[in-house]
Amino acid sequence: MMVCSALWSHARMSVEGTVLPCCRWEADNKDNSNAPKIQDGIQSAIDSDYFNSIRERMLAGEQLSECRQCIEEEKHDIPSMREQLNDRYSQYIGKKPKLRFIELAFSTHCNLACRMCNESFSSKWKLINNPKLTVATSIETFDLENYDVDLSELEMIKVVGGEPFLSKNHYEYLDKLINQSNNPENVTIIYYTNGTIFPNKNIIDYWKKLKKVHIVVSVDAYGTLNDYLRPGSSWKKINETIDKFKNIEDVKLVLGTHAVITSLNVLQLPQLIEWIVQTFGSLGGGVFDVARYPEHLSIAHLAAEEKDKIRTGINRMKDEMSDMKQMESVFDILEEALNENPDDNYKFEDIAIKEHKLDKYFKQDFWDNIQIK
């Protein structure tokens, strides 16, 4: 039975202003606009007919199409978010919902315009699309008064962005949320950061009160290719910031990476993996997701002849990384994606045209960075 404890212990406060069961929840039409609104309060969202209907469907044994990413991962023996949440919170399934793990974004303020992202999550993207806007009007934040929910049993906070370490309200959010917990010293906070910004001393001092701090650095490729895929980024700065994180004292800090695999970086995975192992000591802290959107960057939507090039590259990588068991399931998902959408026909020339807007803005060149053999 595909029951997920998220519906009883977790919620995601999205940057679009809705409250969702988790970060992976995806309506069949990719439209979550009918979800409860943050402005109406978090507690009313948790108690809403929207959330109650999902709980009822799960308890009735329905396999929800909105949970397709976890279903896909479990099919390939990849530990899914559902399984990880159930390991922590399954004892609360069927009981009165109470938030123990929350995901939120302090703001959409971001200094990058990553090619797989959009203006809903990045103020930089919004400024590029709307050049007459000021920085202030391009950032969306949510009033802390909307967090009217009981967080006395709060154990975990996941912070996404924008870029979390750019938020001017960072300390205020931490203090407001964590002080509601009965045991702040048992709270773990997880940050997804682009690695170009190091937090200020006030934030680091606050971390010393917590159980653990996870820093997940979003890195999609090695070196200059990462700077191309994440315009505005600096490979040198990322490495300097990681070194600073390693030297933080009196904080129980865990470092890891997260990479989004697209048609633009899939063939350069070996270089990225080598860097992860050298920088962090192993591949254990590295997480890989295969992009589904935007479609022109997804390997699932490539033309047949381009997919053949990717298949050849994947087979070569499988031989080169035969001792890395963690990558086996990633390769399986990549191969499955290559078998999807046989009628789609994005060639790399088409992708280059799609990426021209960012290339022009950041004075980058597609063909100088993307190597397709």
Sequence and secondary structure as in RCSB ss.txt:
>XXXX:A:sequence
MMVCSALWSHARMSVEGTVLPCCRWEADNKDNSNAPKIQDGIQSAIDSDYFNSIRERMLAGEQLSECRQCIEEEK
HDIPSMREQLNDRYSQYIGKKPKLRFIELAFSTHCNLACRMCNESFSSKWKLINNPKLTVATSIETFDLENYDVD
LSELEMIKVVGGEPFLSKNHYEYLDKLINQSNNPENVTIIYYTNGTIFPNKNIIDYWKKLKKVHIVVSVDAYGTL
NDYLRPGSSWKKINETIDKFKNIEDVKLVLGTHAVITSLNVLQLPQLIEWIVQTFGSLGGGVFDVARYPEHLSIA
HLAAEEKDKIRTGINRMKDEMSDMKQMESVFDILEEALNENPDDNYKFEDIAIKEHKLDKYFKQDFWDNIQIK
>XXXX:A:secstr
    THHHHEEEE TTSBEES TT   TTS  TTS BGGG HHHHHTSHHHHHHHHHHHTT   GGGHHHHHHHH
TT   HHHHHHHHHGGGTTS    SEEEEES    S   TT  TTT HHHHHHH TTS TGGG     GGG  S 
 TT  EEEEESS GGG TTHHHHHHHHHTTSS GGG EEEEEE SS    HHHHHHHTTSSEEEEEEE  SSTHH
HHHHSTT  HHHHHHHHHHHHT  SS EEEEEEEEE TTTGGGHHHHHHHHHHHHSSSTTEEEEE  SSGGG GG
GB HHHHHHHHHHHHHHHHHTTT THHHHHHHHHHHHHTS TT  B HHHHHHHTHHHHHHHT  HHHH    
